[in-house]
Amino acid sequence: MTTKAESPDSKIFSMLGDTLESAAEAFEEASVNSAESAKKAAKTTKRAIGTGLHKVAYGVSYGVVYAAAFLIELLPEENVVRRGFVEGAEAALEARQKAKDSKQVTIPKKAPTKQTAKTKPRVRTSARAKKVVEKRADEFETAAGGA
């Protein structure tokens, strides 16, 4: 009489275990890749929106200024409307310069105070951030030691 070392049921459970393990690994890889993909997509979207807004602002500004300059050139030199456009533009530029100059007022700095353990503000750091900093510090020390 011969007996089989493994029964068909044990082969099925072995295959099932291998399949579940492979599925778990694939799921883990997919979750890591999806997080990275989401970050890349967000960065790309932000860049695209910024570029689009820049182009819209540029177009509006160009259109308004070009139209005004074109209109001024069409009008005769001594026209009241032309003079109004020119003087209005000059007044706007002067007002903008005054506003800019008033923002540049220097505020005297406070004398630095010595911070002690009691007066120093507490900063909370997450465990994850600490691990990342420690890892990078180790990498830096390894690189510096090898150089």
Buried (B, 14 or more C-beta within 10 A) or exposed (E): EEEEEEEEEEEEEEEEEEEEEEEEEEEEEEEEEEEEEEEEEEEEEEEEEEEEEEEEEEEEEEEEEEEBEEEBEEBEEEEEEBEEBEEEBEEEEEEEEEEEEEEEEEEEEEEEEEEEEEEEEEEEEEEEEEEEEEEEEEEEEEEEEEE
